[in-house]
Amino acid sequence: MVISGVGYSRPKCIRGGRVFQIPCFHTVSKLRMNIMTLQVHSIDVNCATGVNITLNGVAQVKINGVDKGNLNLACQHFLDMKEDEMTEILTRTMEGHQRSIISTMSVEEVFRDRIKFAERVHEVASIDLMKMGIQIVSYTLSSVKTSNGYLEALGKPATALVIRDARIGEANCTRDSDIATAQANEEKDKAVYASNKAIESQQNVRDLVVEENKKEINRVKAIANNATRLATAQMNQSLVHERMAIELIEKKGEARVMDQELKLQDKFLTSDIKIQAETDKYIKETEAEASKIKDIYEAEAEAQKIQMVGDAKAEAIQAKAQAEAKALQLKANAYEQYGKAALVGEVIKTLPKMACEVAQPLMAMEKVTLISSGNGHVGVHKMVKEVMTIMNEVPHGVDSITGINLKAEIQKVMAR
């Protein structure tokens, strides 16, 4: 506030206080000291290169109340003036300085270095505004435009470069993505090939082991069969030898009998009765002895035959038992190596036999009469379906007996 009148040799300035006023003797004028915002527009101003340019700036100004001299200047110029009037004067002043700075710079300099432009406007305008007691708090350039599309044309090369770099980057990314995808597919193919190769190798090893087991089983069976045939041949040979020995003994006995008969005939010439009696006695004794010897030899031969047959059977049984034990050991080793997969394979091998056994009663039937209710199949298809229904219960039976889920194990084996 500025008060003047009676009692004041010169006007007195009071900032933010109060005064005592006597009407008609004192006059009180007011001056606002708050910050004012100026919108500075410069439309179609020729720059240093002759291009029309439109600039919009924003300035924040206020009365410099710190310095008493500047405050007096402001009071001289703006006392009792409305804020709109003040901003109008200050805006026109700022616009004139803004135009003058535009004329000294090119469009490129203004557009690319706005800070430099703002500093020059602030520096030039501050001198004149300070003469009016006004202080520029801040000035910024808000927008730069050209009516003839100069700035747009100026930015097209940079835009084209950005678009070019973006397309190049996109192409590089696409290329890298395709390369990575191809490498991933290659790695996947390698992994699949290695997996298939490993599976095939394991299958080959399994087949070789199975064939070796079969070969060993067949060899053991052949050895057992040869041992059985050898034992039988040896037994037959021993029986032949015994039979020949018995025949030899019989022939020796017959020779003795003939010899005794000749002697008896000689004695018969001397004494028929005595010779006849002695001859009969001797013949009976000889026959008894021969029969006894024959029975003894036959009993010994039979006992030896029985013993040899028993020994041969025992050896055959032992060889067969050893072969079966070795076969069972080989199967156990195979089961231990392949686990449930081998057991499942054995169970699968028996399925056709079980199906044959299930269908056996149907094969023995001479006549079958089928009655249809009109729904579903009829004929052989229905009989086959019945057989398959029975076979479908087999896995449940295997699960109940062995605790193995046959269907699940078959699916695991097939998945390998």
KEKE-3310 file (N, C-alpha, C; in steps of 0.2 Angstrom, whole numbers, plus 5000, padded with zeros to 4 digits):
npx = (5004:5002:5003:4998:4997:4990:5002:5012:5027:5031:5026:5022:5028:5021:5022:5013:5007:4997:4988:4983:4970:4964:4949:4948:4959:4969:4976:4976:4984:4984:4995:4997:5008:5010:5014:5014:5008:5013:5008:5016:5015:5022:5018:5021:5034:5049:5064:5082:5085:5075:5063:5046:5041:5032:5031:5028:5029:5031:5030:5035:5032:5036:5033:5048:5050:5060:5071:5071:5072:5068:5055:5049:5050:5041:5029:5028:5024:5014:5004:4989:4984:4975:4977:4975:4978:4991:4997:4995:5003:5016:5016:5016:5028:5037:5034:5039:5053:5055:5052:5063:5074:5071:5073:5087:5091:5092:5079:5082:5092:5083:5074:5082:5090:5082:5084:5095:5089:5079:5087:5093:5082:5077:5088:5089:5076:5075:5082:5074:5062:5067:5068:5056:5053:5050:5053:5059:5055:5055:5057:5051:5051:5037:5032:5036:5033:5030:5022:5023:5027:5040:5047:5042:5047:5060:5061:5059:5070:5077:5066:5065:5077:5075:5064:5070:5081:5073:5066:5077:5081:5070:5071:5083:5080:5070:5077:5087:5078:5073:5084:5087:5076:5078:5089:5085:5075:5084:5092:5081:5078:5090:5090:5079:5083:5094:5088:5079:5089:5095:5085:5083:5095:5095:5084:5090:5100:5092:5085:5097:5100:5089:5090:5102:5098:5088:5096:5105:5096:5091:5103:5106:5094:5097:5109:5103:5094:5104:5111:5101:5098:5111:5112:5101:5106:5118:5112:5105:5115:5121:5111:5111:5124:5122:5112:5119:5129:5121:5116:5128:5131:5120:5123:5135:5130:5122:5132:5139:5129:5127:5139:5139:5129:5135:5144:5135:5129:5140:5142:5130:5131:5138:5130:5114:5103:5109:5117:5106:5099:5109:5111:5099:5098:5109:5106:5095:5100:5110:5101:5094:5104:5109:5097:5096:5107:5105:5093:5099:5108:5099:5092:5102:5105:5093:5092:5103:5100:5088:5094:5103:5094:5087:5098:5101:5089:5089:5100:5096:5085:5091:5099:5089:5083:5093:5095:5082:5083:5093:5087:5077:5084:5090:5078:5074:5085:5083:5070:5073:5082:5073:5062:5045:5042:5046:5039:5026:5027:5028:5015:5007:5010:5003:4990:4984:4983:4975:4963:4960:4957:4946:4937:4936:4925:4915:4920:4917:4904:4890:4879:4872:4860:4855:4847:4840:4836:4834:4842:4858:4873:4872:4875:4890:4898:4893:4896:4910:4911:4907:4917:4928:4924:4925:4939:4943:4941:4952:4964:4960:4959:4973:4978:4972:4978:4992:4994:4998:4995:4989:4985:4990:5004:5006:5004:5014:5025:5023:5024:5038)
npy = (4994:5011:5026:5043:5061:5073:5076:5068:5070:5064:5050:5035:5019:5003:4987:4973:4977:4988:5003:5020:5029:5045:5050:5061:5067:5059:5048:5032:5020:5004:4990:4975:4961:4948:4933:4933:4925:4924:4922:4920:4923:4921:4923:4917:4922:4928:4919:4918:4912:4915:4908:4906:4905:4899:4903:4898:4904:4903:4914:4918:4931:4944:4959:4967:4967:4967:4976:4993:5003:4997:4994:5007:5010:5001:5006:5018:5014:5005:5007:5006:4999:4987:4969:4962:4972:4975:4962:4962:4973:4968:4956:4960:4967:4956:4948:4956:4955:4942:4940:4947:4939:4927:4932:4931:4918:4902:4890:4877:4879:4885:4875:4864:4868:4873:4878:4887:4897:4901:4906:4917:4925:4927:4934:4946:4952:4954:4965:4976:4974:4975:4989:4993:4989:4976:4958:4944:4928:4915:4908:4899:4889:4883:4878:4874:4879:4877:4885:4881:4867:4865:4860:4847:4842:4843:4834:4822:4814:4810:4803:4793:4787:4781:4773:4765:4759:4753:4743:4736:4731:4724:4714:4708:4703:4694:4686:4681:4675:4665:4658:4653:4646:4636:4630:4625:4616:4607:4603:4596:4586:4579:4575:4567:4557:4552:4547:4537:4529:4524:4517:4508:4501:4496:4487:4479:4473:4467:4458:4450:4445:4437:4428:4422:4416:4407:4400:4394:4387:4378:4371:4365:4357:4349:4343:4336:4327:4320:4314:4306:4298:4292:4286:4276:4269:4264:4256:4247:4241:4235:4226:4218:4212:4205:4196:4189:4183:4175:4166:4160:4154:4145:4138:4132:4124:4115:4109:4102:4094:4086:4080:4073:4065:4057:4050:4043:4035:4027:4021:4015:4004:3995:3994:3994:3997:4003:4013:4019:4023:4031:4040:4046:4052:4060:4068:4075:4081:4089:4096:4103:4110:4118:4125:4131:4139:4146:4153:4161:4168:4175:4182:4190:4197:4203:4211:4219:4225:4232:4240:4247:4253:4261:4269:4275:4282:4290:4298:4304:4311:4319:4326:4332:4339:4348:4355:4360:4368:4377:4383:4389:4397:4406:4411:4418:4427:4434:4439:4446:4456:4462:4464:4469:4470:4458:4449:4453:4451:4437:4434:4440:4431:4420:4423:4421:4406:4406:4412:4402:4391:4396:4397:4384:4376:4381:4376:4362:4361:4355:4361:4377:4388:4405:4418:4434:4450:4460:4471:4477:4466:4450:4432:4425:4436:4440:4429:4429:4441:4438:4429:4438:4447:4438:4437:4450:4450:4444:4452:4458:4446:4443:4454:4452:4440:4441:4454:4463:4476:4472:4479:4492:4490:4484:4496:4504:4497:4498:4511:4513)
npz = (5000:4997:5004:5005:5008:5020:5032:5027:5019:5007:4997:5006:5007:5011:5016:5016:5028:5039:5038:5045:5039:5035:5029:5015:5018:5017:5005:4999:4990:4981:4977:4969:4974:4971:4961:4944:4929:4913:4897:4883:4866:4850:4834:4818:4815:4807:4807:4808:4797:4788:4789:4794:4810:4824:4841:4858:4874:4892:4906:4922:4933:4944:4956:4961:4977:4986:4984:4987:4978:4966:4970:4971:4957:4952:4958:4952:4939:4940:4950:4958:4947:4938:4939:4926:4917:4920:4917:4903:4899:4902:4895:4882:4882:4884:4873:4863:4866:4864:4851:4845:4849:4842:4829:4828:4828:4821:4815:4818:4828:4838:4840:4844:4855:4867:4879:4879:4871:4879:4890:4884:4880:4893:4898:4890:4891:4905:4908:4903:4910:4923:4924:4925:4938:4939:4941:4933:4937:4931:4915:4901:4886:4879:4867:4849:4833:4815:4801:4788:4788:4790:4801:4802:4790:4794:4804:4797:4791:4803:4809:4799:4800:4813:4810:4801:4809:4818:4810:4806:4818:4822:4811:4814:4827:4823:4815:4825:4833:4824:4822:4835:4837:4827:4832:4844:4839:4833:4844:4850:4841:4841:4854:4854:4844:4851:4862:4856:4850:4862:4867:4857:4858:4871:4869:4860:4868:4877:4869:4865:4877:4880:4870:4872:4885:4880:4872:4881:4889:4879:4877:4889:4890:4879:4884:4895:4888:4880:4891:4896:4885:4884:4896:4895:4884:4890:4900:4892:4885:4896:4900:4889:4890:4902:4898:4888:4896:4904:4894:4891:4903:4903:4892:4896:4906:4899:4891:4902:4906:4894:4894:4906:4902:4893:4900:4908:4899:4896:4908:4909:4901:4908:4920:4920:4928:4940:4934:4928:4939:4946:4936:4934:4946:4946:4936:4940:4951:4945:4936:4946:4952:4941:4938:4950:4950:4938:4942:4952:4944:4936:4945:4950:4938:4936:4947:4945:4934:4938:4947:4938:4930:4939:4943:4931:4929:4940:4938:4926:4931:4940:4931:4923:4933:4937:4925:4924:4936:4933:4922:4928:4936:4927:4921:4933:4934:4923:4926:4937:4931:4921:4928:4932:4919:4911:4918:4915:4901:4901:4906:4896:4885:4889:4887:4874:4876:4887:4881:4872:4880:4886:4876:4872:4877:4868:4856:4858:4857:4848:4843:4842:4848:4845:4852:4849:4855:4847:4849:4848:4843:4835:4833:4828:4832:4844:4852:4852:4858:4871:4874:4874:4884:4895:4895:4898:4911:4916:4919:4931:4939:4939:4946:4958:4962:4961:4964:4954:4943:4929:4917:4919:4920:4907:4899:4904:4899:4885:4884:4885)
capx = (5000:5006:4999:5000:4992:4992:5007:5017:5030:5032:5022:5025:5026:5020:5022:5010:5005:4991:4989:4978:4968:4959:4946:4948:4966:4974:4975:4979:4984:4987:4999:4998:5015:5010:5017:5009:5009:5012:5008:5019:5014:5025:5015:5024:5040:5054:5070:5088:5085:5069:5058:5041:5040:5027:5033:5024:5033:5027:5035:5033:5035:5033:5036:5054:5049:5066:5074:5066:5072:5063:5048:5047:5048:5034:5024:5027:5022:5008:5000:4981:4982:4972:4982:4975:4982:4998:5000:4995:5009:5022:5016:5018:5035:5041:5034:5044:5060:5055:5053:5070:5078:5069:5076:5094:5093:5088:5074:5086:5094:5078:5071:5086:5093:5077:5087:5099:5084:5075:5091:5094:5076:5077:5093:5087:5070:5076:5085:5069:5057:5069:5067:5049:5052:5047:5058:5057:5056:5056:5054:5052:5048:5033:5031:5039:5029:5031:5016:5024:5029:5047:5049:5040:5052:5067:5061:5058:5076:5078:5061:5066:5082:5072:5060:5075:5084:5067:5065:5083:5081:5065:5073:5088:5077:5067:5083:5089:5072:5072:5090:5086:5071:5081:5094:5081:5073:5090:5093:5076:5079:5096:5088:5074:5087:5098:5083:5077:5095:5096:5079:5084:5101:5092:5080:5094:5103:5087:5084:5102:5100:5084:5092:5107:5095:5085:5102:5108:5091:5091:5109:5105:5090:5101:5113:5099:5092:5109:5112:5095:5099:5117:5110:5097:5111:5122:5108:5103:5121:5123:5107:5114:5130:5120:5109:5124:5132:5116:5116:5134:5130:5115:5126:5140:5126:5120:5138:5140:5123:5129:5145:5137:5125:5139:5147:5130:5128:5145:5140:5124:5133:5139:5124:5108:5099:5113:5118:5100:5097:5113:5110:5093:5099:5114:5103:5091:5104:5112:5096:5093:5110:5108:5091:5097:5112:5101:5089:5103:5111:5094:5090:5107:5105:5087:5094:5108:5096:5084:5099:5106:5089:5086:5104:5100:5083:5091:5105:5091:5081:5096:5101:5083:5082:5099:5093:5076:5085:5097:5083:5073:5089:5090:5072:5074:5089:5079:5065:5077:5084:5068:5057:5038:5041:5047:5033:5020:5028:5026:5008:5004:5011:4998:4984:4981:4981:4969:4958:4959:4954:4939:4933:4936:4918:4911:4922:4914:4897:4888:4873:4871:4854:4856:4841:4842:4831:4833:4847:4865:4875:4870:4879:4897:4901:4891:4900:4917:4911:4907:4924:4932:4922:4928:4946:4943:4942:4959:4969:4958:4961:4980:4979:4970:4982:4999:4995:5001:4990:4992:4984:4995:5011:5007:5004:5021:5030:5022:5027:5045)
capy = (5000:5018:5031:5050:5066:5077:5073:5065:5075:5060:5044:5030:5012:4998:4980:4968:4979:4992:5011:5024:5034:5050:5052:5067:5070:5054:5044:5025:5016:4997:4987:4968:4959:4941:4931:4934:4921:4928:4918:4924:4920:4924:4919:4918:4927:4926:4918:4921:4909:4917:4903:4908:4901:4901:4900:4899:4904:4905:4917:4919:4938:4948:4965:4966:4971:4967:4982:4999:5007:4994:4995:5013:5010:4998:5010:5023:5012:5000:5008:5006:4996:4980:4963:4961:4977:4974:4957:4964:4977:4964:4951:4963:4968:4949:4946:4960:4953:4935:4941:4949:4933:4923:4934:4930:4911:4898:4886:4871:4881:4886:4868:4859:4871:4878:4881:4893:4902:4903:4910:4923:4929:4929:4939:4952:4955:4956:4972:4981:4973:4978:4996:4994:4986:4969:4953:4938:4923:4910:4908:4892:4888:4878:4874:4877:4876:4881:4884:4878:4860:4865:4856:4840:4839:4842:4828:4816:4810:4806:4798:4788:4783:4778:4768:4760:4755:4748:4738:4732:4728:4719:4709:4705:4699:4689:4681:4677:4670:4659:4654:4650:4640:4630:4627:4621:4610:4603:4600:4592:4581:4576:4571:4561:4552:4548:4543:4531:4525:4521:4512:4502:4498:4492:4482:4474:4470:4462:4452:4446:4441:4432:4423:4418:4412:4402:4395:4390:4382:4372:4367:4361:4352:4344:4339:4331:4322:4316:4310:4301:4293:4288:4281:4271:4265:4260:4251:4242:4237:4231:4220:4213:4208:4200:4191:4185:4179:4170:4161:4157:4149:4140:4133:4128:4119:4110:4105:4098:4089:4081:4076:4068:4060:4052:4046:4039:4030:4022:4016:4011:3998:3990:3992:3998:3999:4007:4019:4023:4027:4036:4045:4050:4056:4065:4073:4079:4086:4094:4101:4107:4115:4122:4129:4136:4144:4150:4158:4166:4173:4179:4187:4195:4201:4207:4216:4223:4229:4237:4245:4252:4257:4266:4274:4279:4286:4295:4302:4308:4315:4324:4331:4336:4344:4353:4359:4365:4373:4382:4387:4393:4403:4410:4415:4422:4432:4438:4443:4451:4461:4466:4466:4467:4470:4452:4445:4455:4447:4430:4434:4441:4425:4415:4426:4417:4400:4406:4413:4395:4387:4399:4396:4377:4373:4382:4371:4356:4361:4352:4365:4383:4392:4411:4422:4441:4454:4466:4477:4475:4461:4443:4428:4424:4442:4440:4423:4432:4446:4434:4427:4444:4449:4434:4438:4456:4449:4441:4457:4459:4440:4443:4459:4449:4434:4443:4461:4467:4479:4470:4484:4498:4488:4484:4503:4506:4494:4500:4518:4513)
capz = (5000:4996:5007:5004:5010:5025:5037:5023:5014:5001:4998:5010:5005:5017:5013:5021:5035:5039:5039:5047:5034:5036:5022:5012:5020:5015:4999:4999:4983:4982:4971:4971:4973:4969:4955:4938:4924:4906:4891:4877:4860:4844:4828:4811:4816:4803:4810:4805:4790:4784:4790:4798:4816:4830:4848:4864:4880:4898:4910:4929:4935:4950:4958:4965:4983:4990:4983:4988:4972:4961:4972:4969:4950:4951:4960:4947:4933:4940:4956:4957:4940:4939:4937:4919:4914:4921:4913:4896:4897:4903:4890:4876:4882:4884:4866:4859:4867:4862:4843:4844:4850:4837:4823:4828:4828:4816:4817:4821:4835:4843:4841:4847:4861:4870:4886:4876:4869:4885:4894:4880:4881:4900:4899:4887:4894:4912:4908:4902:4915:4929:4924:4927:4944:4938:4941:4930:4941:4927:4908:4898:4880:4879:4860:4843:4827:4809:4798:4782:4788:4790:4807:4801:4786:4797:4808:4793:4791:4810:4809:4794:4803:4818:4808:4798:4815:4821:4806:4806:4825:4821:4807:4818:4832:4820:4813:4831:4835:4820:4823:4841:4836:4823:4836:4849:4836:4831:4850:4852:4836:4843:4860:4852:4841:4856:4866:4852:4850:4868:4868:4853:4861:4877:4866:4857:4873:4880:4864:4865:4884:4880:4865:4876:4889:4876:4869:4887:4891:4874:4878:4895:4888:4875:4888:4899:4883:4879:4897:4896:4880:4886:4902:4892:4880:4894:4903:4887:4884:4902:4900:4884:4893:4907:4894:4885:4902:4906:4889:4891:4908:4901:4887:4900:4910:4894:4890:4907:4905:4889:4896:4911:4899:4889:4906:4911:4894:4897:4914:4907:4897:4913:4924:4918:4934:4944:4930:4927:4945:4947:4931:4936:4952:4945:4931:4944:4955:4940:4934:4952:4953:4935:4939:4956:4947:4933:4946:4955:4939:4933:4950:4950:4932:4936:4952:4942:4929:4941:4950:4933:4928:4944:4943:4925:4930:4945:4934:4921:4935:4942:4925:4922:4939:4936:4919:4926:4941:4929:4918:4933:4938:4921:4921:4939:4933:4918:4929:4941:4926:4918:4933:4930:4911:4909:4920:4910:4895:4902:4906:4889:4881:4891:4886:4869:4878:4891:4877:4869:4885:4887:4870:4871:4877:4862:4851:4859:4855:4841:4840:4847:4846:4848:4852:4849:4857:4842:4851:4848:4838:4836:4829:4830:4835:4851:4855:4852:4863:4877:4876:4876:4891:4900:4895:4901:4919:4917:4923:4938:4942:4940:4951:4964:4964:4961:4966:4949:4939:4922:4912:4920:4918:4900:4897:4905:4895:4879:4884:4885)
cpx = (5004:5001:5002:4995:4995:4997:5012:5020:5031:5028:5026:5023:5026:5018:5019:5007:4998:4992:4983:4976:4963:4956:4947:4955:4971:4972:4979:4978:4987:4990:5000:5005:5015:5013:5012:5012:5008:5013:5010:5019:5018:5023:5019:5029:5046:5061:5076:5088:5079:5063:5053:5041:5036:5030:5028:5028:5028:5032:5031:5036:5032:5036:5042:5053:5055:5070:5070:5066:5067:5056:5045:5045:5042:5028:5022:5023:5015:5003:4993:4979:4980:4978:4981:4979:4989:5001:5000:5001:5015:5022:5018:5026:5039:5040:5038:5051:5060:5056:5060:5075:5077:5073:5084:5096:5089:5083:5077:5089:5089:5075:5075:5089:5088:5080:5091:5094:5081:5080:5092:5088:5075:5082:5091:5081:5070:5078:5079:5064:5060:5068:5060:5048:5050:5053:5055:5059:5058:5053:5056:5048:5044:5032:5034:5035:5031:5025:5017:5027:5037:5050:5048:5045:5059:5067:5061:5064:5077:5072:5062:5072:5080:5068:5065:5078:5079:5066:5071:5083:5076:5067:5079:5085:5073:5072:5085:5084:5072:5078:5090:5081:5074:5086:5090:5078:5078:5092:5088:5077:5085:5094:5084:5078:5091:5094:5081:5083:5096:5091:5081:5090:5099:5088:5084:5098:5098:5086:5090:5102:5095:5086:5097:5104:5092:5091:5104:5103:5091:5098:5109:5100:5093:5105:5109:5097:5098:5111:5107:5096:5105:5115:5106:5101:5115:5118:5106:5109:5123:5118:5109:5119:5127:5116:5114:5128:5127:5116:5122:5134:5126:5119:5132:5136:5124:5126:5139:5135:5125:5135:5143:5132:5129:5142:5141:5129:5134:5144:5134:5125:5135:5134:5119:5104:5103:5115:5112:5098:5102:5113:5104:5094:5104:5110:5098:5095:5107:5107:5094:5098:5110:5102:5092:5102:5109:5097:5093:5106:5105:5092:5096:5107:5099:5089:5098:5104:5092:5089:5101:5100:5087:5092:5103:5094:5085:5095:5101:5087:5085:5098:5095:5082:5087:5097:5087:5078:5089:5092:5079:5078:5090:5084:5072:5079:5086:5074:5068:5079:5079:5062:5050:5037:5041:5041:5027:5021:5026:5018:5004:5005:5006:4991:4980:4979:4975:4962:4955:4955:4947:4935:4933:4929:4914:4913:4919:4907:4895:4882:4872:4865:4855:4849:4842:4835:4830:4838:4854:4867:4872:4874:4885:4900:4899:4894:4907:4917:4911:4914:4929:4930:4925:4936:4947:4944:4948:4963:4967:4960:4969:4982:4977:4975:4989:5000:4998:4995:4992:4991:4989:5002:5012:5008:5011:5026:5029:5025:5034:5047)
cpy = (5006:5023:5038:5055:5070:5073:5069:5069:5071:5054:5039:5023:5007:4992:4975:4970:4983:4999:5014:5029:5038:5052:5059:5070:5065:5050:5037:5021:5009:4994:4979:4965:4952:4940:4931:4929:4924:4922:4922:4921:4924:4920:4922:4923:4924:4925:4920:4918:4911:4913:4906:4903:4904:4898:4902:4899:4905:4908:4919:4926:4940:4954:4964:4970:4971:4974:4988:5003:5004:4994:5001:5014:5007:5002:5015:5021:5008:5002:5009:5003:4989:4975:4962:4966:4977:4968:4958:4968:4972:4959:4954:4965:4961:4947:4949:4957:4946:4935:4943:4943:4928:4925:4933:4923:4908:4893:4880:4873:4882:4879:4863:4861:4876:4881:4887:4898:4905:4908:4917:4928:4932:4935:4946:4956:4957:4963:4977:4980:4976:4986:4998:4991:4979:4964:4947:4932:4917:4911:4902:4893:4882:4874:4878:4874:4880:4879:4881:4871:4859:4860:4848:4837:4838:4836:4821:4811:4806:4801:4792:4784:4779:4772:4762:4756:4750:4742:4733:4728:4722:4713:4705:4700:4693:4683:4677:4673:4664:4654:4650:4644:4634:4626:4622:4615:4605:4599:4594:4585:4576:4572:4566:4556:4548:4544:4536:4526:4521:4516:4506:4498:4493:4486:4477:4470:4465:4456:4447:4442:4436:4427:4419:4414:4406:4397:4391:4385:4376:4368:4362:4355:4347:4340:4334:4326:4317:4311:4305:4296:4289:4283:4275:4266:4260:4254:4245:4238:4232:4225:4215:4209:4203:4195:4186:4180:4173:4164:4157:4152:4143:4135:4129:4122:4114:4106:4100:4092:4084:4077:4071:4063:4054:4047:4041:4033:4025:4018:4012:4004:3993:3989:3997:4001:4005:4014:4023:4027:4032:4042:4049:4055:4062:4071:4078:4084:4091:4099:4106:4113:4120:4127:4134:4141:4149:4155:4163:4171:4178:4184:4192:4200:4206:4213:4221:4228:4234:4242:4250:4256:4263:4271:4278:4284:4292:4300:4307:4313:4321:4329:4335:4341:4350:4358:4363:4370:4379:4386:4392:4399:4408:4414:4420:4428:4437:4442:4448:4457:4465:4467:4464:4467:4462:4447:4447:4451:4440:4429:4435:4435:4420:4417:4422:4410:4400:4407:4406:4391:4390:4397:4388:4374:4375:4378:4364:4355:4359:4357:4371:4387:4399:4415:4430:4445:4460:4472:4474:4469:4454:4439:4427:4430:4442:4435:4426:4437:4443:4432:4433:4447:4445:4436:4445:4456:4446:4446:4458:4452:4440:4448:4456:4444:4437:4450:4466:4470:4478:4476:4490:4496:4487:4491:4506:4503:4496:4507:4519:4513)
cpz = (5000:4999:5007:5007:5016:5030:5033:5018:5007:5003:5002:5008:5011:5014:5018:5027:5034:5040:5042:5042:5036:5030:5021:5013:5017:5009:5000:4993:4985:4976:4973:4969:4972:4963:4950:4933:4917:4901:4885:4871:4854:4838:4822:4811:4811:4808:4806:4798:4786:4785:4795:4804:4821:4836:4853:4870:4886:4903:4917:4931:4941:4952:4962:4972:4988:4990:4983:4981:4966:4963:4970:4961:4949:4953:4955:4941:4934:4946:4954:4950:4942:4936:4929:4915:4914:4917:4906:4894:4897:4898:4883:4876:4881:4877:4862:4859:4864:4854:4841:4844:4844:4830:4823:4828:4823:4819:4821:4828:4840:4845:4845:4854:4864:4876:4884:4874:4875:4889:4890:4881:4889:4902:4896:4890:4901:4913:4908:4908:4922:4930:4926:4934:4944:4938:4938:4934:4936:4920:4905:4891:4879:4872:4855:4837:4821:4805:4791:4782:4788:4795:4805:4796:4789:4801:4804:4793:4798:4811:4805:4797:4809:4816:4805:4804:4818:4817:4806:4813:4825:4817:4811:4824:4829:4818:4819:4833:4831:4821:4830:4841:4832:4828:4841:4845:4834:4838:4852:4847:4839:4850:4859:4849:4846:4860:4862:4851:4856:4869:4864:4855:4867:4874:4863:4862:4876:4876:4865:4872:4883:4875:4868:4881:4886:4874:4875:4889:4886:4875:4884:4894:4884:4879:4892:4894:4881:4885:4897:4891:4881:4891:4899:4888:4885:4898:4898:4886:4890:4902:4894:4886:4898:4903:4891:4890:4904:4901:4889:4897:4907:4896:4891:4903:4905:4892:4895:4907:4900:4891:4901:4907:4895:4895:4908:4905:4894:4903:4913:4904:4903:4918:4923:4924:4938:4940:4929:4933:4946:4942:4932:4942:4950:4940:4935:4948:4951:4938:4940:4953:4947:4936:4945:4953:4942:4937:4949:4950:4937:4939:4951:4944:4933:4942:4949:4937:4932:4944:4944:4930:4933:4944:4937:4926:4935:4942:4929:4925:4938:4937:4923:4927:4939:4931:4921:4931:4937:4925:4922:4935:4933:4921:4927:4937:4928:4921:4933:4937:4923:4922:4930:4922:4909:4912:4916:4904:4895:4902:4900:4885:4883:4889:4880:4871:4883:4887:4874:4874:4886:4882:4869:4872:4871:4856:4851:4857:4848:4838:4845:4844:4849:4847:4853:4851:4852:4844:4851:4842:4840:4831:4832:4834:4843:4855:4857:4858:4870:4879:4878:4883:4897:4901:4898:4909:4921:4921:4930:4942:4944:4945:4958:4967:4965:4964:4961:4945:4932:4917:4913:4918:4911:4897:4898:4901:4888:4878:4883:4877)
residu = (MET:VAL:ILE:SER:GLY:VAL:GLY:TYR:SER:ARG:PRO:LYS:CYS:ILE:ARG:GLY:GLY:ARG:VAL:PHE:GLN:ILE:PRO:CYS:PHE:HIS:THR:VAL:SER:LYS:LEU:ARG:MET:ASN:ILE:MET:THR:LEU:GLN:VAL:HIS:SER:ILE:ASP:VAL:ASN:CYS:ALA:THR:GLY:VAL:ASN:ILE:THR:LEU:ASN:GLY:VAL:ALA:GLN:VAL:LYS:ILE:ASN:GLY:VAL:ASP:LYS:GLY:ASN:LEU:ASN:LEU:ALA:CYS:GLN:HIS:PHE:LEU:ASP:MET:LYS:GLU:ASP:GLU:MET:THR:GLU:ILE:LEU:THR:ARG:THR:MET:GLU:GLY:HIS:GLN:ARG:SER:ILE:ILE:SER:THR:MET:SER:VAL:GLU:GLU:VAL:PHE:ARG:ASP:ARG:ILE:LYS:PHE:ALA:GLU:ARG:VAL:HIS:GLU:VAL:ALA:SER:ILE:ASP:LEU:MET:LYS:MET:GLY:ILE:GLN:ILE:VAL:SER:TYR:THR:LEU:SER:SER:VAL:LYS:THR:SER:ASN:GLY:TYR:LEU:GLU:ALA:LEU:GLY:LYS:PRO:ALA:THR:ALA:LEU:VAL:ILE:ARG:ASP:ALA:ARG:ILE:GLY:GLU:ALA:ASN:CYS:THR:ARG:ASP:SER:ASP:ILE:ALA:THR:ALA:GLN:ALA:ASN:GLU:GLU:LYS:ASP:LYS:ALA:VAL:TYR:ALA:SER:ASN:LYS:ALA:ILE:GLU:SER:GLN:GLN:ASN:VAL:ARG:ASP:LEU:VAL:VAL:GLU:GLU:ASN:LYS:LYS:GLU:ILE:ASN:ARG:VAL:LYS:ALA:ILE:ALA:ASN:ASN:ALA:THR:ARG:LEU:ALA:THR:ALA:GLN:MET:ASN:GLN:SER:LEU:VAL:HIS:GLU:ARG:MET:ALA:ILE:GLU:LEU:ILE:GLU:LYS:LYS:GLY:GLU:ALA:ARG:VAL:MET:ASP:GLN:GLU:LEU:LYS:LEU:GLN:ASP:LYS:PHE:LEU:THR:SER:ASP:ILE:LYS:ILE:GLN:ALA:GLU:THR:ASP:LYS:TYR:ILE:LYS:GLU:THR:GLU:ALA:GLU:ALA:SER:LYS:ILE:LYS:ASP:ILE:TYR:GLU:ALA:GLU:ALA:GLU:ALA:GLN:LYS:ILE:GLN:MET:VAL:GLY:ASP:ALA:LYS:ALA:GLU:ALA:ILE:GLN:ALA:LYS:ALA:GLN:ALA:GLU:ALA:LYS:ALA:LEU:GLN:LEU:LYS:ALA:ASN:ALA:TYR:GLU:GLN:TYR:GLY:LYS:ALA:ALA:LEU:VAL:GLY:GLU:VAL:ILE:LYS:THR:LEU:PRO:LYS:MET:ALA:CYS:GLU:VAL:ALA:GLN:PRO:LEU:MET:ALA:MET:GLU:LYS:VAL:THR:LEU:ILE:SER:SER:GLY:ASN:GLY:HIS:VAL:GLY:VAL:HIS:LYS:MET:VAL:LYS:GLU:VAL:MET:THR:ILE:MET:ASN:GLU:VAL:PRO:HIS:GLY:VAL:ASP:SER:ILE:THR:GLY:ILE:ASN:LEU:LYS:ALA:GLU:ILE:GLN:LYS:VAL:MET:ALA:ARG)
# end
